[in-house]
């Protein structure tokens, strides 16, 4: 196959392009309708209407009340806000001092939980995961005890590195049985899985727009009414007192548009991507010696394929793929430059020697069967060349 082609983008879990409809929706709010939504005059009222319309749209899509949607700057802020805001408020109210999460969380959750342990005196407990990176609800039941000492439980909806979907509704049901607030990082799930907060049995849910064809720099936190919460970003009464700072009306509008369209397309696009994903997984496992699937085969996001490739470091084949016009990653875009083995793979029992050969290919709206065929044809050649070069030394 010829490499004379447009670059193939297979890193949609890192970020997505802004879709045209979202870009069109936000453009008027940069210059034409520029007022501060907190202002009383007509300029402010115009943008306030747009901001609240975006809030209502998002709330309707996730089965929430508009006042339960808090606009934030990104998914990481949403995660930080949920953990800090809920855990501190719960400790003040009930004395509960333990945060429960899993060892495969995104760093925005894991590092926040560790920071709260190291600097704010919280206890931290980690739920074990199996070889697919999945939490067993029974382990949460055992760890909670009577629930009185637990301030918060946070388990992600979908793992960003290996695509494993967690049994969120089961975990949430257990938390509710013991009166413990339950948060999920749904950044990778938005636009691909249902975000209905009642079905998921969550009290807080974090989302970032740039994962579903919205702009970077905006996200939201769903916070169920009645959940104890102390704002960690103060300085004004914005977002019903939950998050200080003038709202980004343009980006909030674009995010609502992207989420609405993603929800309309979710089932059809998910079915299309699932076919491509399975072709990609099957082709790589068949044609790349030493390739092994990571994460769950059954409980996996429709667009997500991840592997470890024996005896080859990720840097080599990622450069090779890039030179062949394929954009891929070794895992989380937030840490892909790190030299340490992935904490996700380590928690799943993958040895350090194999973990350095992690490959993540995540599909999106632009990908075609021809793209998949090209990658399946190209990757084995790149791996062979790296191994032959290594053997020559």
C-alpha positions in Angstrom: 0.0 0.0 0.0 1.2 3.5 -0.8 2.0 5.9 2.0 1.0 8.8 -0.2 -2.1 9.6 1.8 -3.5 12.0 4.2 -2.4 11.4 7.8 -4.6 8.8 9.6 -5.6 10.0 13.1 -6.1 7.2 15.6 -5.7 9.0 18.8 -9.2 10.2 19.5 -8.9 9.3 23.2 -6.3 12.0 23.5 -8.4 14.6 21.8 -10.8 15.1 18.9 -11.2 17.9 16.3 -13.9 20.4 16.9 -16.8 19.5 14.7 -18.2 22.1 12.3 -21.5 22.5 14.1 -19.9 23.2 17.4 -17.5 25.7 15.9 -20.5 27.5 14.2 -22.4 27.5 17.5 -19.7 29.2 19.5 -18.5 31.8 16.9 -21.1 34.6 17.8 -20.0 34.6 21.4 -16.4 35.8 20.7 -17.2 39.2 19.4 -20.9 39.8 18.5 -22.4 38.6 21.8 -19.5 39.2 24.1 -21.2 40.4 27.3 -20.4 39.0 30.8 -23.3 36.7 31.7 -23.2 38.1 35.3 -23.9 41.6 34.0 -27.4 43.1 34.3 -27.5 45.0 31.0 -28.7 43.7 27.7 -25.2 42.5 26.6 -25.0 40.3 29.7 -28.5 39.1 29.5 -28.0 37.9 26.0 -25.0 35.7 26.9 -26.7 34.6 30.1 -29.6 33.2 28.0 -27.1 31.3 25.9 -25.2 29.9 28.9 -28.4 28.7 30.5 -29.6 27.2 27.3 -26.4 25.2 27.1 -26.8 24.1 30.7 -30.4 23.0 30.0 -29.3 21.0 27.0 -26.6 19.2 28.8 -28.9 18.5 31.8 -31.5 17.0 29.5 -29.0 14.8 27.8 -27.8 13.3 31.1 -31.1 13.2 33.0 -30.2 15.9 35.4 -31.6 19.2 36.6 -30.0 22.3 35.1 -28.8 23.5 38.5 -26.9 20.3 38.9 -24.6 21.1 35.9 -21.5 23.1 36.8 -19.3 24.4 34.0 -15.6 23.9 34.4 -12.4 24.5 32.5 -11.7 20.8 31.7 -12.1 17.2 32.8 -9.2 17.4 35.2 -10.7 20.4 37.0 -14.1 18.5 37.2 -12.3 15.6 38.8 -10.5 17.8 41.2 -13.6 19.7 42.1 -15.6 16.5 42.8 -12.9 14.9 45.0 -11.9 17.9 46.9 -15.4 19.5 47.1 -17.3 16.4 48.2 -14.7 14.8 50.5 -13.9 17.9 52.4 -17.6 18.8 52.9 -18.4 15.2 53.9 -15.6 15.3 56.5 -16.8 18.5 57.9 -20.4 17.2 58.1 -19.9 13.6 59.2 -16.2 13.1 60.2 -15.8 10.6 57.3 -12.1 10.7 56.4 -11.5 8.0 53.7 -11.4 8.3 50.0 -11.8 5.1 48.0 -10.7 4.9 44.4 -9.0 2.5 42.0 -5.3 2.2 41.0 -6.2 2.5 37.3 -7.8 6.0 37.5 -6.6 8.9 35.4 -4.0 11.0 37.2 -6.6 13.8 37.7 -8.3 11.5 40.2 -5.4 9.4 41.4 -3.0 12.3 42.1 -5.8 14.4 43.6 -6.6 11.6 46.0 -2.9 11.1 46.9 -2.5 14.9 47.4 -5.5 14.9 49.8 -3.9 12.0 51.7 -0.4 13.6 51.8 -1.4 17.2 52.5 -4.9 17.2 54.0 -4.9 14.1 56.2 -7.4 11.9 54.4 -7.0 8.1 54.4 -6.8 6.6 50.9 -7.9 3.1 50.0 -7.5 1.5 46.5 -9.8 -1.1 45.1 -8.0 -4.0 43.4 -8.5 -4.6 39.7 -8.3 -7.8 37.7 -6.1 -8.5 34.7 -8.5 -6.5 32.5 -8.4 -3.5 34.7 -11.9 -4.0 36.1 -13.2 -3.5 39.6 -15.2 -6.2 41.3 -18.2 -4.7 43.1 -17.8 -7.3 45.8 -14.4 -5.7 46.7 -16.1 -2.3 47.2 -18.7 -4.0 49.4 -15.9 -5.5 51.6 -13.9 -2.3 51.7 -16.8 0.0 52.6 -17.7 -1.9 55.8 -20.6 0.1 57.3 -19.7 3.1 55.2 -19.4 5.6 58.1 -15.7 6.3 57.6 -15.9 6.8 53.8 -16.1 10.4 52.5 -16.3 9.5 48.8 -15.9 6.7 46.3 -14.5 7.5 42.8 -14.2 4.9 40.0 -13.9 5.9 36.4 -16.5 4.9 33.8 -14.0 4.0 31.1 -10.3 3.6 31.4 -8.4 6.0 29.1 -5.5 3.7 28.4 -7.1 0.3 27.9 -10.7 1.1 27.2 -12.2 -1.1 29.9 -15.7 -0.1 30.9 -16.3 -0.4 34.7 -19.6 -1.7 36.3 -20.4 1.9 37.4 -24.1 1.3 38.1 -23.4 -1.6 40.4 -20.7 0.4 42.2 -23.1 3.3 42.6 -25.8 1.1 43.9 -23.5 -0.2 46.7 -22.4 3.3 47.6 -26.0 4.5 47.8 -26.9 1.6 50.0 -24.4 2.9 52.6 -25.0 6.6 52.0 -21.6 7.3 50.5 -21.3 9.7 47.6 -20.1 8.1 44.3 -18.2 10.0 41.6 -17.2 8.8 38.2 -14.7 10.2 35.7 -16.8 9.9 32.5 -14.3 11.8 30.3 -13.8 8.9 27.9 -17.4 7.8 28.0 -19.1 11.0 26.8 -20.5 10.7 23.4 -19.9 7.0 23.3 -21.9 5.6 26.3 -25.1 6.7 28.0 -24.5 9.4 30.7 -27.9 9.1 32.3 -27.0 9.9 35.9 -29.9 8.0 37.5 -29.2 4.8 35.5 -25.5 5.1 36.5 -26.4 5.8 40.1 -23.8 8.6 40.4 -23.7 11.6 42.6 -21.0 13.4 40.6 -19.8 12.9 37.1 -16.9 14.6 35.2 -16.8 15.4 31.5 -14.5 17.2 29.1 -15.7 18.6 25.8 -12.6 18.0 23.6 -13.1 14.2 23.9 -16.4 14.4 21.9 -15.6 17.0 19.1 -16.0 20.1 21.3 -13.3 22.6 22.1 -10.5 22.2 24.5 -10.7 24.3 27.7 -14.2 23.5 28.8 -16.0 20.7 30.7 -18.6 20.2 33.3 -19.3 18.5 36.6 -22.6 17.0 37.4 -23.3 17.3 41.1 -26.5 15.7 42.4 -28.7 18.0 44.5 -28.1 17.4 48.2 -24.6 16.1 47.8 -22.3 17.8 50.3 -20.0 20.1 48.4 -17.5 22.8 49.3 -16.3 24.9 46.4 -12.5 24.8 46.0 -12.5 27.7 43.6 -13.8 30.8 45.3 -14.0 34.5 44.4 -17.5 35.0 43.2 -21.0 33.6 43.1 -20.7 32.1 39.6 -22.3 28.6 38.9 -24.6 28.9 41.9 -21.7 29.4 44.2 -20.0 26.2 43.1 -17.2 27.5 40.9 -16.0 31.1 40.8 -14.9 32.7 37.5 -16.6 34.2 34.6 -18.1 31.4 32.4 -16.8 30.7 28.9 -20.1 31.1 27.1 -18.7 30.3 23.7 -17.2 27.1 24.7 -20.1 26.0 26.9 -22.4 26.5 23.9 -20.1 24.5 21.7 -19.9 21.7 24.2 -23.6 21.5 24.5 -23.9 21.3 20.7 -21.3 18.6 20.4 -22.8 16.5 23.2 -26.3 16.8 21.7 -25.1 15.7 18.3 -22.9 13.0 19.7 -25.9 11.6 21.6 -28.1 11.6 18.5 -25.4 9.7 16.6 -24.1 7.5 19.4 -25.7 4.2 18.6 -25.2 4.3 14.9 -21.6 5.6 15.1 -20.8 3.1 18.0 -21.9 0.2 15.8 -19.7 1.4 12.9 -16.7 1.9 15.2 -17.2 -1.4 16.9 -16.8 -3.2 13.5 -13.6 -1.2 12.7 -12.3 -1.8 16.2 -12.7 -5.5 16.0 -11.0 -5.6 12.5 -8.1 -3.6 14.0 -7.8 -5.9 17.0 -8.1 -9.0 15.0 -5.6 -7.9 12.3 -2.9 -6.8 14.8 -3.2 -9.9 17.0 -2.9 -12.1 13.9 -0.1 -10.2 12.1 2.1 -8.8 14.8 4.2 -11.4 16.7 4.1 -10.9 20.4 1.1 -8.6 20.4 -1.4 -9.0 23.2 -4.6 -7.2 23.8 -4.8 -5.1 27.0 -8.1 -4.4 28.8 -11.4 -6.2 28.5 -12.5 -7.8 25.2 -16.1 -7.9 26.4 -16.4 -4.7 28.4 -14.6 -2.4 26.0 -15.3 1.0 24.5 -16.5 0.8 20.9 -13.6 2.8 19.4 -10.7 1.6 21.6 -7.9 -0.9 20.8 -4.9 -1.3 23.0 -2.0 -3.7 23.1 1.4 -4.5 24.5 4.0 -5.7 22.0 6.7 -8.0 23.4 10.3 -6.9 23.1 9.6 -3.5 21.5 9.6 -0.1 23.2 6.7 2.2 22.3 8.8 5.1 21.2 10.2 3.2 18.3 6.9 2.1 16.8 5.1 5.3 17.5 7.8 7.2 15.5 7.5 4.6 12.8 3.8 5.0 12.6 4.1 8.7 12.6 6.5 8.5 9.7 3.9 6.3 7.9 1.3 9.0 8.5 -0.5 7.3 11.4 -1.1 9.1 14.7 -1.2 6.8 17.7 -0.1 6.8 21.3 1.2 4.5 24.0 -1.6 5.4 26.5 -2.6 8.5 28.3 -1.7 11.7 26.3 -1.1 13.3 29.7 1.8 11.0 30.5 2.9 9.5 27.2 6.3 11.2 27.5 7.1 9.5 30.9 9.7 6.8 31.2 8.0 5.0 34.0 5.7 2.0 33.1 2.0 2.8 33.0 0.4 2.7 36.4 -2.7 1.2 34.7 -0.8 -1.7 33.2 1.2 -2.2 36.4 -2.1 -2.4 38.4 -3.4 -5.0 35.9 -0.3 -7.2 36.5 1.5 -6.4 33.3 5.3 -6.6 33.9 7.5 -3.5 33.3 9.3 -5.2 30.4 6.0 -5.6 28.5 4.4 -2.4 29.7 7.0 -0.3 27.8 5.6 -1.7 24.6 2.1 -0.3 25.0 0.1 0.8 22.0 -3.2 2.6 21.9 -5.3 3.1 18.7 -8.5 4.9 19.2 -10.9 5.5 16.3 -13.3 8.3 15.5 -15.6 9.9 13.0 -12.9 10.3 10.3 -11.7 6.7 10.3 -12.6 4.3 7.5 -12.1 0.6 6.8 -9.2 1.6 4.5 -7.5 3.3 7.4 -7.8 0.1 9.5 -6.4 -2.0 6.6 -3.5 0.4 6.2 -2.6 0.2 9.8 -2.9 -3.6 9.9 -0.6 -3.8 6.9 1.9 -1.1 8.1 2.4 -1.9 11.8 3.8 -5.5 11.3 6.5 -4.1 8.9 7.5 -1.4 11.4 7.7 -3.9 14.3 9.8 -6.3 12.1 12.2 -3.5 11.2 12.7 -2.4 14.8 13.4 -6.0 15.9 15.8 -6.6 13.0 17.6 -3.4 13.9 17.8 -4.4 17.5 19.1 -7.8 16.6 21.8 -6.3 14.4 23.2 -4.5 17.5 
